[in-house]
Amino acid sequence: MKKKIIAIIAVILVIIIVTIVSVNIVNSKNDLIEIKSEKELQKVSNSYSSEGNEIAAFVISPYVSLGFAGLFSSFSGGIATDLGDYSGDGGYNIPTKTTTEADTGVSDWDSLKESASAFLESGATSDGAGATIGTSSSTSSDYSKTNVQVENVDEADIVKTDGEYVYSLSKDTVYITYARNAVDMAVVSKIEESESNMYPEDLIIQNNKLIVISGNSDQTIVRIYDLTDKAYPKKIKQFELYKEYYTSRFLNGNLYVISSGRIDDEYNLQYIEDGAVVVPDKPNAYKIKDLYSRNQTMIASYNLNETDSKIKVQSYVMDVENAYISENNMYLIDNGYSGGSNLTLANLYGIKGVFGLNDVEYERSSANSTIYKFNFKDDGTVEYQTKNSVKGTTIDQFSLDEKDGNLRVALYTTDGSRVVVLDNDLKQIGESRYLAKGEKMYSARFMGDRAYLVTYKTVDPLYSIDLSDPTYPKVLGQLKIPGYSTYLQPYDENHIIGFGFQTSENVYRNSYGRVVSTSSRITGMKMALFDVTDVSNPRVMSEEVIGDSKTNSTILENHKALLFDREKKLLAIPVKNYTEDLSMSEDDDEDISTATSTYKRYLRNRSYNKIGYAVYNLDLEKGFTFKGLITHDIDEKEDDDYSTIYSYYNYNNSYISDIRGLYIDNTLYTVSEREIKANNLDTLEQIKEVFFN
C-alpha cells in the first residue's frame, strides 16, 4: 500500500514537472511580455523587489532542484538545499549605475596664447578688411559635419551647420546665423525655448528642418521647425516624453529619440503630441523576460519626410546606460550586476535538471553588460530581437562596433580587458584573452578588422587586436607610453589619434631599495598620432603635450567636440583655462578612474576666464603643427540668472560656454554661448565677430 501511494505521488509530481517544463518552453519562444495598461506596468515595477524572492523560493523546492534523486530522498527524511549565500537575484540583471566618465585634461594657456598672438601679428582685422574667403556665389559649399561614430547615422550636438547657416545654443535660445559669406555674417533669427526648468540640449539639422531637443530629469521635449524661411522658422511638430532625455539619432529619414528613467506613480505610458495628451489603446509597452527593473526606456520615432505623420512610441522595462546605433540595428546596454547564470529555470526544469544531472551552483554577483538588440523596421519603428549578458563593463558607445552581422564589444573587468564577438543572435562566437589585469580600460576603437584598447595604471598600454577571424580574436601588439588616451580617432586605416593625459610616474623605495609603491600624476593634456601599419608593433609618430593643470578639453569626454579633416590637414579642439591651478595624483590605494572623476567634478565647480579653440595642422610627414588659438572671453557682467543656468548645464553635461568649431568653404567658424567668430582657415585672420544677445 505504501509503495502504491509513493508511486501515485511520483506520477502526480512527474505530471506537474512536465507541465511546468512545457509552459516554460512555450513561453521561451518570445522574450517579450506585453504590458497593456498603466496598471500592469505598475504591477511589474512593484514586483521588482519581490520577484527574485518568489523565484528563489520556487527554484529551491527539493523535488525540483535535485531532480528525481532529490524528490524521492525528500520523502524519506529531508533534503540538502544549501545554495551558499544566494540572495534571490541569481541569473537576473540588477540595474546599477556605473560611472565611467572621461576625465579632464590640462593646458598651458599662456604659451598657446603667445604663439597665437605672434602668429596673428600679420594684420588680422575684425571687419574683414583684405579677406578673400567665403565669397563664393555658387549654390553649394564645402562644409564640415559633426564628428560621428557611424557614417550615415547623424548625432545631435550643440552646434550644427547646413553649409550656409550656423545653428547654435546659447542658454535657453537657439540662434540661426547666416555664415555662407563671412563678411556678411549676421544673426537672422532666434528661437527662445524657455520653459520652466527646461533648457535646449541638442540640435539636429536634416531635410531643411531644425530639431531642438530640450529636457530635465523628468521630461523630454522635441520641437521640429521648418526652415524654408530661416528668418521665420515655423514649428511644425512638438512631442513630449515623460522620461529624461538620453540620446538621439537620425538615419534613413527617421528621427529616433531615447528617454529613460524611473517608473513613476502614473503617466508612464502617456505622451504629448502637438499639445494633446495621448493615452494609446495599445501602448506598445513590454517587459523582457528574466529582467526585473524599476526603470522604463522609451523609444520615439518620427518620419521627417512625411509632414502629417504621427510619432511612434515604444516602451521597455529596462535601464539604459550606453547605446550603440548602426545603420541596421540599435543596441541598448545596461552596465549592471548579475550573478549565477547557472541558476536558471532552464537548468532546473530542463531534461538534465529534472533528472538531477545539472550542477546547480550560485556564482557571486559580477559586473555584466546586458545588451538588448533592436532592428529598424520599414515603418520607422524598432523591433526587439534578443538580448545577452556578457561579463564586463562597456565604457562608452565606442566600446561596440558592428561588422558583417557580428557585434564586437570591448569590456573591462577586475580580471582585465578583452574583446568578445557576438553573432547576429548575440551568441558569443569569439573572445580575446584578458589584458592588463588590475588596470581600467579608458578607451576603445574598432577599425575594420582591428580593435585598439587603452588601459592605464601608471603607464599607457595601447593594445592592438586582430579580428579578421571573429571566432579567434588575437592580441598582436602593445605600446607603452606615459599617460593614457580617453578617446581614439581614426586618421586612416593604418593610423590613429589619441587624446588624453600626459602623466609622470613616481617610484617609492624603502631603505633596502625595494619598490614599496608607485604613483602617477597628471601633468598635461596630450595628443598622439600612432602608426599601426604593423599591428604587432604600434609606434608613436608624433605627440603634442598641452601642458599644465589649468586647462582641459571637452574632446576628452565628447567626440563631437573634435573638428578633423584629413584632406585639409585640419585638427582643432576646444580648450578651457581655469582660474585656479589644480592638480591630481594617484597611488596604488586609489583607482585612477575615481581620482579623475573627482578631479573633473572639482573643475566643474571652479570658474574659468578664457575659453579657446586650438587649431593644428596634422599630416603623416610633420605630425602636429600648432597654427594658433582663437579665444572667446567670458563676460563677467552676465545677468544674475547666468549662474543658475551655468550650474544646470554643467550638471547635465551640456558643456555650457564650450566652443564648437566648423568650416564652410575656407572659413573657420568658432561658436560659443556668447558669440560666433569667423576666421580665415589658412591664416586664422579674424574676419568678423558677432555677439549673441
Helices and strands as residue ranges (DSSP letters): H 2-27, E 32-35, H 38-46, H 48-59, H 62-65, H 67-75, H 109-120, E 154-155, E 159-161, E 165-170, E 173-178, G 182-184, E 186-192, E 199-206, E 209-215, E 220-226, E 234-241, E 244-251, E 254-262, E 271-273, E 276-278, E 285-288, E 295-303, E 312-316, E 322-325, E 329-338, H 345-349, H 351-354, E 366-376, E 382-391, G 397-399, E 400-403, E 406-413, E 416-422, E 428-431, E 440-447, E 450-456, E 460-466, E 474-481, E 484-492, E 495-509, E 515-531, E 539-546, E 551-552, G 554-556, G 559-561, E 563-565, E 570-578, E 585-587, H 592-604, E 608-619, E 623-633, H 642-651, E 660-664, E 667-671, E 675-680, E 686-691
